[in-house]
């Protein structure tokens, strides 16, 4: 046996703790653990060691077989995540039109709705996947997707029965501003198998109403959105509340969380989106964006606020995960589809036709050299091409960060929040589980 290169040991509140970024195992450890680790480091016999302890150390990834190659395993994870799935992930924007005019929005705001030809192409793609026993996962996106409910219904009523007939799974999620949600919407979501929603609330009313603004109107949106959240919860549809944070609203976020608690929304997952200047359309807000280290620091602080306010979110406490590939952008069988039928690999590219990787109408046909080039850049993006990633302790949790940032925006990897806040996050996680598990090891 040998020691993993991804072990991190530290002391907190009089306890010795161990984290392994390869497995995300986290444990309170004792002197027997240290003695076993020292024996492993020195190549001594483990025959006299506690077999149950050694088993747990191996399960946690703290010690590994002599023949194990962790870097090779990470490369395999990465390739497997990119290419293995026969399932289909579709982010579908039935329209880019929106009833909001948010100042940080990066999207093309043309009024375009999806026609029947594009819908037919999406259905053919879904049917082909189902015929090959692949499951289908859809995220409705926009613009504001609820401006195109007829398109959502038409596609859902054609794809869902086809999946059911072939015994494959279909699930759907929606990203919506929440303003158009009514009681009827909740029942309609159920019928369309939309099993969850993300709704953005950017601060207490006085902040939110200046950021999440109706197009062509000064009418406030906060109260109506909160009511939309409650409607979905009454219909047993989970809601993720997203708070897009930057320098202009970060200091008011605690007040928002208090309001959400008072509104009875502590069962919602609350996550904090990092406002970033992704495209030229975002240049006007670039100066107000938080740096990654600032964003990470605030994230830890807000996690503590969530705990103190009694939120029971699955997103809390924030905790690193094991990554294979990063996201849909570097996953072969995942696409974003705009209303005109153009395929994209990244949500940030939607509406920018020079970043498309094909058209759904020509799904079996030829794609241009430019489209092929964009696809190749996303799919061949690799943290293993960058020495700073290969040498990084956080590589298993980050995998080089956002491919869009690394390939198109910055030209090199951008470190994730874990690099800046892992120690504080682990302390927060330890406090949380010590409270909820009567001091047992995590």
DOGUPA-635085 format. One line per 3 residues: their letters; for each residue x, y, z of C-alpha. Coordinates in steps of 0.1 Angstrom, whole numbers. Layout:
<atoms>
a) X:Y:Z | ...
</atoms>
This chain:
<atoms>
xxx) 0:0:0 | 10:36:-5 | -3:70:5
xxx) -26:89:-18 | -12:122:-32 | -46:138:-26
xxx) -46:136:13 | -51:167:33 | -47:167:71
xxx) -55:195:95 | -66:203:130 | -98:221:140
xxx) -113:227:174 | -89:202:190 | -97:174:165
xxx) -75:159:138 | -93:157:105 | -85:141:71
xxx) -99:149:36 | -91:132:4 | -99:151:-28
xxx) -99:120:-50 | -128:104:-31 | -141:134:-11
xxx) -139:113:20 | -137:134:52 | -131:119:86
xxx) -121:126:122 | -90:106:128 | -70:94:158
xxx) -35:82:167 | -41:47:153 | -48:63:119
xxx) -15:83:121 | 5:52:131 | -10:32:102
xxx) -2:61:78 | 33:63:91 | 38:26:85
xxx) 25:30:49 | 48:59:43 | 79:40:55
xxx) 70:8:37 | 66:-12:69 | 45:-43:72
xxx) 9:-38:80 | 3:-73:93 | -1:-61:129
xxx) -23:-32:121 | -60:-31:127 | -76:-46:96
xxx) -109:-27:100 | -90:6:102 | -69:-2:71
xxx) -101:-12:53 | -117:22:61 | -85:40:51
xxx) -85:23:18 | -122:29:12 | -116:66:19
xxx) -88:66:-6 | -62:77:20 | -41:47:12
xxx) -41:29:-22 | -26:-1:-39 | 10:1:-49
xxx) 0:-5:-85 | -26:23:-85 | -20:54:-106
xxx) -42:82:-95 | -34:105:-124 | -43:77:-148
xxx) -75:71:-130 | -84:108:-132 | -77:108:-170
xxx) -100:77:-173 | -127:94:-153 | -125:124:-175
xxx) -127:104:-208 | -155:83:-194 | -175:113:-185
xxx) -170:129:-219 | -178:99:-241 | -194:70:-223
xxx) -231:80:-221 | -257:69:-246 | -282:91:-228
xxx) -292:124:-242 | -291:157:-224 | -309:186:-241
xxx) -311:222:-229 | -339:235:-250 | -347:272:-255
xxx) -381:274:-272 | -376:312:-273 | -349:338:-266
xxx) -376:363:-259 | -379:374:-223 | -402:395:-203
xxx) -373:407:-181 | -344:430:-189 | -318:420:-164
xxx) -286:442:-167 | -262:413:-165 | -279:391:-191
xxx) -255:378:-217 | -280:365:-241 | -292:376:-276
xxx) -326:390:-268 | -342:387:-303 | -378:377:-304
xxx) -376:343:-319 | -399:313:-313 | -393:277:-323
xxx) -411:266:-354 | -425:231:-362 | -395:222:-384
xxx) -371:226:-354 | -395:208:-331 | -397:179:-356
xxx) -359:177:-356 | -357:176:-318 | -384:149:-317
xxx) -364:128:-342 | -333:131:-321 | -351:121:-290
xxx) -367:92:-307 | -334:79:-321 | -320:81:-285
xxx) -349:62:-271 | -346:36:-299 | -311:29:-287
xxx) -323:26:-251 | -309:59:-240 | -326:80:-214
xxx) -336:116:-221 | -331:146:-198 | -344:180:-208
xxx) -339:214:-193 | -362:241:-205 | -344:274:-209
xxx) -346:308:-225 | -351:337:-227 | -381:330:-206
xxx) -394:295:-215 | -429:301:-201 | -434:326:-229
xxx) -434:295:-252 | -456:271:-232 | -472:258:-263
xxx) -439:247:-277 | -430:230:-244 | -463:212:-243
xxx) -461:201:-280 | -426:187:-276 | -434:171:-242
xxx) -465:154:-256 | -446:139:-285 | -414:128:-266
xxx) -428:115:-233 | -451:88:-247 | -424:76:-271
xxx) -400:72:-241 | -427:54:-221 | -434:30:-249
xxx) -397:20:-251 | -392:18:-214 | -366:46:-211
xxx) -365:74:-186 | -376:110:-194 | -372:138:-169
xxx) -374:176:-172 | -363:207:-153 | -370:244:-160
xxx) -350:276:-156 | -375:304:-153 | -377:338:-138
xxx) -409:327:-120 | -430:358:-129 | -455:339:-150
xxx) -462:310:-126 | -498:306:-116 | -518:278:-98
xxx) -525:263:-132 | -488:263:-140 | -481:240:-111
xxx) -505:213:-123 | -492:219:-159 | -456:213:-148
xxx) -467:179:-134 | -484:169:-166 | -453:179:-186
xxx) -431:160:-161 | -412:191:-152 | -399:178:-118
xxx) -380:209:-106 | -373:245:-113 | -346:271:-108
xxx) -359:306:-100 | -336:336:-95 | -341:361:-66
xxx) -313:386:-65 | -317:402:-31 | -343:418:-8
xxx) -371:436:-27 | -353:470:-29 | -323:453:-46
xxx) -340:426:-65 | -365:450:-82 | -336:470:-96
xxx) -319:439:-111 | -347:415:-121 | -368:441:-140
xxx) -397:437:-163 | -391:448:-198 | -407:482:-204
xxx) -421:485:-169 | -410:497:-135 | -434:474:-117
xxx) -418:454:-89 | -413:416:-94 | -401:403:-60
xxx) -434:395:-44 | -449:379:-75 | -418:357:-79
xxx) -419:346:-43 | -455:336:-47 | -445:316:-78
xxx) -420:297:-57 | -447:289:-31 | -471:278:-58
xxx) -446:252:-71 | -439:240:-36 | -476:235:-30
xxx) -476:212:-61 | -446:193:-47 | -422:207:-73
xxx) -388:214:-57 | -374:249:-63 | -338:259:-64
xxx) -335:296:-56 | -305:311:-73 | -290:344:-61
xxx) -267:359:-87 | -241:378:-67 | -217:406:-75
xxx) -203:436:-58 | -236:455:-60 | -257:431:-41
xxx) -235:408:-21 | -238:428:11 | -276:426:11
xxx) -278:388:6 | -281:380:43 | -312:402:45
xxx) -327:382:15 | -320:349:33 | -338:362:63
xxx) -368:371:42 | -368:337:25 | -368:321:60
xxx) -397:343:71 | -416:333:39 | -413:296:49
xxx) -388:287:21 | -361:270:42 | -367:237:23
xxx) -356:253:-10 | -320:248:-22 | -303:281:-23
xxx) -272:286:-44 | -252:316:-52 | -244:323:-89
xxx) -212:340:-97 | -219:369:-121 | -192:369:-147
xxx) -186:389:-179 | -188:360:-203 | -194:379:-235
xxx) -190:414:-250 | -226:421:-240 | -215:417:-204
xxx) -187:443:-206 | -209:469:-189 | -210:448:-157
xxx) -174:436:-157 | -162:461:-131 | -189:449:-106
xxx) -180:412:-108 | -164:395:-79 | -130:378:-83
xxx) -131:341:-77 | -114:344:-44 | -139:371:-33
xxx) -168:349:-45 | -154:319:-26 | -150:339:6
xxx) -185:352:5 | -198:317:-3 | -184:303:29
xxx) -199:332:49 | -233:327:34 | -232:290:41
xxx) -229:298:77 | -259:322:74 | -280:294:59
xxx) -271:271:88 | -279:297:114 | -313:305:97
xxx) -323:268:97 | -322:261:59 | -324:224:52
xxx) -312:225:17 | -294:196:0 | -270:222:-13
xxx) -259:229:23 | -233:226:36 | -215:233:3
xxx) -192:204:-3 | -168:194:-31 | -178:166:-54
xxx) -159:141:-77 | -158:153:-113 | -153:133:-144
xxx) -159:158:-171 | -169:193:-162 | -204:199:-177
xxx) -225:195:-208 | -200:216:-228 | -174:187:-227
xxx) -200:159:-228 | -204:144:-262 | -242:136:-260
xxx) -254:169:-245 | -265:200:-264 | -281:234:-260
xxx) -307:240:-287 | -319:275:-297 | -352:284:-312
xxx) -338:282:-347 | -324:247:-342 | -288:256:-338
xxx) -268:232:-315 | -244:246:-289 | -222:229:-264
xxx) -223:257:-238 | -252:278:-224 | -230:309:-228
xxx) -229:304:-266 | -266:303:-273 | -277:327:-300
xxx) -241:331:-313 | -243:311:-345 | -205:312:-351
xxx) -203:290:-319 | -229:265:-330 | -219:228:-336
xxx) -247:219:-360 | -284:222:-366 | -311:199:-353
xxx) -327:200:-387 | -296:184:-402 | -288:161:-373
xxx) -277:132:-396 | -261:155:-421 | -228:174:-427
xxx) -215:201:-403 | -192:228:-415 | -155:230:-407
xxx) -162:259:-383 | -188:239:-364 | -165:209:-363
xxx) -138:231:-349 | -159:245:-321 | -171:209:-312
xxx) -135:197:-312 | -123:225:-290 | -149:218:-263
xxx) -145:180:-264 | -107:181:-265 | -105:207:-237
xxx) -84:189:-210 | -69:200:-177 | -42:174:-183
xxx) -27:197:-209 | -19:223:-182 | 9:217:-157
xxx) -8:238:-131 | -38:215:-132 | -18:183:-132
xxx) 1:194:-101 | -30:207:-83 | -45:190:-52
xxx) -80:201:-63 | -79:186:-98 | -104:158:-89
xxx) -129:184:-77 | -124:209:-105 | -111:192:-136
xxx) -97:224:-149 | -128:245:-144 | -152:258:-170
xxx) -143:247:-205 | -158:279:-219 | -135:300:-197
xxx) -105:279:-204 | -109:275:-242 | -126:307:-254
xxx) -128:334:-227 | -94:333:-209 | -74:308:-229
xxx) -62:290:-197 | -78:272:-168 | -97:292:-142
xxx) -95:278:-107 | -127:269:-89 | -138:282:-55
xxx) -124:251:-38 | -89:264:-42 | -97:295:-22
xxx) -120:282:5 | -116:245:10 | -102:247:45
xxx) -131:270:57 | -157:248:38 | -144:216:56
xxx) -146:233:90 | -182:244:82 | -191:209:71
xxx) -175:194:102 | -195:218:124 | -227:209:106
xxx) -223:172:109 | -211:173:144 | -243:191:153
xxx) -265:167:134 | -246:134:140 | -238:138:177
xxx) -201:142:171 | -197:111:150 | -170:111:123
x) -181:125:90
</atoms>
